[in-house]
Amino acid sequence: MNSPSGTGAAGGVGAAAEGVPAVVSSRFEVAEGHTLVGYKTSGSYRGYEALRAVLDMAPDAVTAQVKDATLLGRGGAGFPAGVKWGFCPPGVWPRYIVVNGDESEPGTFKDRLLMERDPHQLIEGCLIAAYAIGAAQVFLYVRGEMPHAQERIAAALNEAYEANLVGQNILGTDFSVDIVLHWGAGAYIVGEETALIESLEGNRGMPRLKPPFFPAAKGVYLQPTIVNNVETLSNLPWLFNHGVEAYRAVGTEASPGTRLIALSGHVNRPGVYEVPQGTTTFRELFEAEHYGAGIRDGNELKMFIPGGASAPWFFPEQVDLPLEGRVVGGEGSMLGSGAIVVMDHTTDAVRACLRVVRFFARESCGKCTPCREGTTWEEKILQRILDGHGRPSDIDLLLDVADNISPGPYPVAADPANGLDAVPFPPRQTTICPLGPSSVAPITSAIRRFRHEFEARITRRDPIPVTAEPVLVGAGAPADEVSDGAPDAASDGASARLRGTFDSGAPAVPADGPRVMSLGATPGTDAPDPGGSEPAEVRDAGAEDASPAAEEPTRKRGSFDV
Amino acid sequence: MARFTPENEALAREVIARYPRPKSATIPLCHLAQEQDGYLTEDAMAHVAELVGCTPAEVLGTASFYEMFKLHPVGKYCLNVCTNISCQLLGGEELLERAEERLGIRAGGTTPDGMVTLEDVECIAACTEAPAVQVNYRYVERITPEQLDTLIDDLRAGRSEVPPHGTLGTTRQRTAGRLANVTPPEQQGEPVWIARHRVAAEASGTGETS
């Protein structure tokens, strides 16, 4: 893990910063790191030595060490793995382990790397976990759309069986366990642990109701089952090679160790970086030369998603927060699966919001009504806003639909410029699993901060160009242009324009070039006019008048001319 | 070609043997059927049902949930363009539009010559390598519009080393004669190493059990 490649055959992979141990990524750049020989001779520890050590320990002692290390789950919820293992009801056999390799959270790209580039590390992690909890079998569930990962794991498993590292009487002891490679077939929801179990049983991947029974009590075949993420288990070999103290020496007290962070979007050096938990800040990740190396083209940061598509958005005010689960949760979002998506000031908030919502609408499994119907309606409403058919009531309608999926104040970042505090994570839900509530994240985040963009989409007739150089309202823009900005639209001449006659509103249209709107490059200066409540009403009323007129031709074509 | 060939049926039985309950093999067997025929035929689903011991409707019920199972013929190459957030930010939607134009089909459609099916897909876990596309689930990362054009031309002309649609991982896990411990849950008891440590702990008086 020296200098990061930026562009590799299978992707750019960044290095851990200097002084940070490569816990899970030490073989990412090693050409033969995926083979048994490579695993035993390269990287930050020698492969399968931890397993030998573990086999001399009592299973309870292994679990105790994982607990002591506070190995937090890396799949999204961040629950301590050792504690989870301890939830298996005593004396109930057999127990199973399911490895969640169905990575599909938008923005997340780490498990695929771990599976493709270091499959033996994962296998050794599985074996340590299986020994500790007494598993009869491990199911390694790999996402269907990842044939390369499937091939690498299959090859590694074949090698491991051959070398008596998996199967009957492993390394000559009385420890026997099978690891079975299982492929998914394309469904985001299967990343939810009970849906994963349903899928593994050969069913539609719909989550099970919990409580009463969590998978640790009744999982696969209604037997105690531990579902762990690929990255979580991949931490185990290093942990048992270097010890709990070394593990806890990295990161913070509450969140020790490192995390793989997939940094994507508008940064100069997108990549997967192994960073110490809790001590790195978002700013460091975006700006440091060994990480993101700054926003592209020297642009301004507009917003970023700190933990995958399910996470509420953060804004420039939050860049100095550390990557620490509890801190980020308290500030209204989550670290989730370690996926950070950076969006610069040229990003259209409505379009980005629709894209994320559309994902959830497509991936809703359909089991719970609020999610199945709610996500679909959210998508439809956002799509019509984007297409120029939005209604003035649509913004409130969106929030209302969202409230039916996730009642009450939804987690959202603070907006100091407007005196709004953060609402801490997690959201409440009317659904079995968090997919539905996740669809609300982009909506509440975007509307709270960029309501003016939504309103402009609804009330303005012409498309809104997003420019590289935002013209700030009141900051040197021509007076006409300023009065044309949506928040001020209710001033003289506005009512005429709002009735669908923008073209005739000649004075408001600058003759000298395209109209631009400011997009939050410097929050506070261009936020929606705080005194805009009255204009907003006027605007709504005006546009409501406009909408029947706009729809009339369509209706005529549909019902009379035919 | 619809039911499994004898070779594939043997492979199917090996897959089933990996699971404590046969029904768990439903998805892997559907993949196998799709590999054989390019899509999932009704006869194949009936055969899967026979092998795993459920009804064909149950197999259809499962298969229809998952996006990768195609219940109708698709092109030899499935071109999946990711338009999710990370790719969208770097031009994924424009790439999809370009592909639609060049292929003359909408996303979801197949070219008349049966070579290419175009799909607008959700996140394919290549976010840091955006924009990304897949050809039969093989990644092409950080693709430029020009590279996409070339890729499309190559696919239409059959110039691609990617195996036809339906084939996923070509290296298979080989388990025949190697499995240590796969039986139905009812036949499983306390694992021996757990029992050994429990007995030892009880004897030494610490009394901890797991």
Boltz contact constraints between the chains, C-beta under 6 A:
constraints:
  - contact:
      token1: [A, 11]
      token2: [B, 129]
      max_distance: 6.0
  - contact:
      token1: [A, 11]
      token2: [B, 141]
      max_distance: 6.0
  - contact:
      token1: [A, 58]
      token2: [B, 197]
      max_distance: 6.0
  - contact:
      token1: [A, 59]
      token2: [B, 194]
      max_distance: 6.0
  - contact:
      token1: [A, 59]
      token2: [B, 197]
      max_distance: 6.0
  - contact:
      token1: [A, 59]
      token2: [B, 210]
      max_distance: 6.0
  - contact:
      token1: [A, 60]
      token2: [B, 208]
      max_distance: 6.0
  - contact:
      token1: [A, 60]
      token2: [B, 210]
      max_distance: 6.0
  - contact:
      token1: [A, 90]
      token2: [B, 209]
      max_distance: 6.0
  - contact:
      token1: [A, 93]
      token2: [B, 188]
      max_distance: 6.0
  - contact:
      token1: [A, 93]
      token2: [B, 189]
      max_distance: 6.0
  - contact:
      token1: [A, 93]
      token2: [B, 190]
      max_distance: 6.0
  - contact:
      token1: [A, 94]
      token2: [B, 185]
      max_distance: 6.0
  - contact:
      token1: [A, 94]
      token2: [B, 188]
      max_distance: 6.0
  - contact:
      token1: [A, 103]
      token2: [B, 125]
      max_distance: 6.0
  - contact:
      token1: [A, 104]
      token2: [B, 123]
      max_distance: 6.0
  - contact:
      token1: [A, 106]
      token2: [B, 84]
      max_distance: 6.0
  - contact:
      token1: [A, 106]
      token2: [B, 85]
      max_distance: 6.0
  - contact:
      token1: [A, 106]
      token2: [B, 123]
      max_distance: 6.0
  - contact:
      token1: [A, 107]
      token2: [B, 86]
      max_distance: 6.0
  - contact:
      token1: [A, 107]
      token2: [B, 127]
      max_distance: 6.0
  - contact:
      token1: [A, 109]
      token2: [B, 125]
      max_distance: 6.0
  - contact:
      token1: [A, 109]
      token2: [B, 127]
      max_distance: 6.0
  - contact:
      token1: [A, 109]
      token2: [B, 128]
      max_distance: 6.0
  - contact:
      token1: [A, 112]
      token2: [B, 125]
      max_distance: 6.0
  - contact:
      token1: [A, 134]
      token2: [B, 191]
      max_distance: 6.0
  - contact:
      token1: [A, 134]
      token2: [B, 194]
      max_distance: 6.0
  - contact:
      token1: [A, 136]
      token2: [B, 181]
      max_distance: 6.0
  - contact:
      token1: [A, 136]
      token2: [B, 188]
      max_distance: 6.0
  - contact:
      token1: [A, 144]
      token2: [B, 68]
      max_distance: 6.0
  - contact:
      token1: [A, 145]
      token2: [B, 124]
      max_distance: 6.0
  - contact:
      token1: [A, 145]
      token2: [B, 137]
      max_distance: 6.0
  - contact:
      token1: [A, 147]
      token2: [B, 137]
      max_distance: 6.0
  - contact:
      token1: [A, 147]
      token2: [B, 168]
      max_distance: 6.0
  - contact:
      token1: [A, 147]
      token2: [B, 169]
      max_distance: 6.0
  - contact:
      token1: [A, 150]
      token2: [B, 168]
      max_distance: 6.0
  - contact:
      token1: [A, 150]
      token2: [B, 169]
      max_distance: 6.0
  - contact:
      token1: [A, 151]
      token2: [B, 169]
      max_distance: 6.0
  - contact:
      token1: [A, 151]
      token2: [B, 171]
      max_distance: 6.0
  - contact:
      token1: [A, 154]
      token2: [B, 169]
      max_distance: 6.0
  - contact:
      token1: [A, 154]
      token2: [B, 171]
      max_distance: 6.0
  - contact:
      token1: [A, 154]
      token2: [B, 172]
      max_distance: 6.0
  - contact:
      token1: [A, 154]
      token2: [B, 173]
      max_distance: 6.0
  - contact:
      token1: [A, 155]
      token2: [B, 171]
      max_distance: 6.0
  - contact:
      token1: [A, 157]
      token2: [B, 173]
      max_distance: 6.0
  - contact:
      token1: [A, 158]
      token2: [B, 174]
      max_distance: 6.0
  - contact:
      token1: [A, 161]
      token2: [B, 178]
      max_distance: 6.0
  - contact:
      token1: [A, 167]
      token2: [B, 178]
      max_distance: 6.0
  - contact:
      token1: [A, 167]
      token2: [B, 180]
      max_distance: 6.0
  - contact:
      token1: [A, 168]
      token2: [B, 180]
      max_distance: 6.0
  - contact:
      token1: [A, 174]
      token2: [B, 192]
      max_distance: 6.0
  - contact:
      token1: [A, 174]
      token2: [B, 193]
      max_distance: 6.0
  - contact:
      token1: [A, 175]
      token2: [B, 193]
      max_distance: 6.0
  - contact:
      token1: [A, 176]
      token2: [B, 180]
      max_distance: 6.0
  - contact:
      token1: [A, 176]
      token2: [B, 181]
      max_distance: 6.0
  - contact:
      token1: [A, 178]
      token2: [B, 179]
      max_distance: 6.0
  - contact:
      token1: [A, 178]
      token2: [B, 180]
      max_distance: 6.0
  - contact:
      token1: [A, 178]
      token2: [B, 181]
      max_distance: 6.0
  - contact:
      token1: [A, 178]
      token2: [B, 182]
      max_distance: 6.0
  - contact:
      token1: [A, 180]
      token2: [B, 18]
      max_distance: 6.0
  - contact:
      token1: [A, 181]
      token2: [B, 173]
      max_distance: 6.0
  - contact:
      token1: [A, 183]
      token2: [B, 31]
      max_distance: 6.0
  - contact:
      token1: [A, 185]
      token2: [B, 27]
      max_distance: 6.0
  - contact:
      token1: [A, 185]
      token2: [B, 66]
      max_distance: 6.0
  - contact:
      token1: [A, 185]
      token2: [B, 68]
      max_distance: 6.0
  - contact:
      token1: [A, 185]
      token2: [B, 69]
      max_distance: 6.0
  - contact:
      token1: [A, 186]
      token2: [B, 66]
      max_distance: 6.0
  - contact:
      token1: [A, 186]
      token2: [B, 67]
      max_distance: 6.0
  - contact:
      token1: [A, 186]
      token2: [B, 68]
      max_distance: 6.0
  - contact:
      token1: [A, 187]
      token2: [B, 66]
      max_distance: 6.0
  - contact:
      token1: [A, 200]
      token2: [B, 24]
      max_distance: 6.0
  - contact:
      token1: [A, 201]
      token2: [B, 24]
      max_distance: 6.0
  - contact:
      token1: [A, 202]
      token2: [B, 23]
      max_distance: 6.0
  - contact:
      token1: [A, 202]
      token2: [B, 24]
      max_distance: 6.0
  - contact:
      token1: [A, 202]
      token2: [B, 26]
      max_distance: 6.0
  - contact:
      token1: [A, 202]
      token2: [B, 62]
      max_distance: 6.0
  - contact:
      token1: [A, 203]
      token2: [B, 62]
      max_distance: 6.0
  - contact:
      token1: [A, 204]
      token2: [B, 62]
      max_distance: 6.0
  - contact:
      token1: [A, 204]
      token2: [B, 65]
      max_distance: 6.0
  - contact:
      token1: [A, 221]
      token2: [B, 185]
      max_distance: 6.0
  - contact:
      token1: [A, 223]
      token2: [B, 185]
      max_distance: 6.0
  - contact:
      token1: [A, 262]
      token2: [B, 127]
      max_distance: 6.0
  - contact:
      token1: [A, 262]
      token2: [B, 128]
      max_distance: 6.0
  - contact:
      token1: [A, 264]
      token2: [B, 86]
      max_distance: 6.0
  - contact:
      token1: [A, 264]
      token2: [B, 127]
      max_distance: 6.0
  - contact:
      token1: [A, 264]
      token2: [B, 128]
      max_distance: 6.0
  - contact:
      token1: [A, 264]
      token2: [B, 130]
      max_distance: 6.0
  - contact:
      token1: [A, 265]
      token2: [B, 86]
      max_distance: 6.0
  - contact:
      token1: [A, 265]
      token2: [B, 89]
      max_distance: 6.0
  - contact:
      token1: [A, 270]
      token2: [B, 128]
      max_distance: 6.0
  - contact:
      token1: [A, 271]
      token2: [B, 128]
      max_distance: 6.0
  - contact:
      token1: [A, 272]
      token2: [B, 128]
      max_distance: 6.0
  - contact:
      token1: [A, 341]
      token2: [B, 85]
      max_distance: 6.0
  - contact:
      token1: [A, 341]
      token2: [B, 86]
      max_distance: 6.0
  - contact:
      token1: [A, 355]
      token2: [B, 85]
      max_distance: 6.0
  - contact:
      token1: [A, 355]
      token2: [B, 88]
      max_distance: 6.0
  - contact:
      token1: [A, 356]
      token2: [B, 85]
      max_distance: 6.0
  - contact:
      token1: [A, 359]
      token2: [B, 84]
      max_distance: 6.0
  - contact:
      token1: [A, 359]
      token2: [B, 122]
      max_distance: 6.0
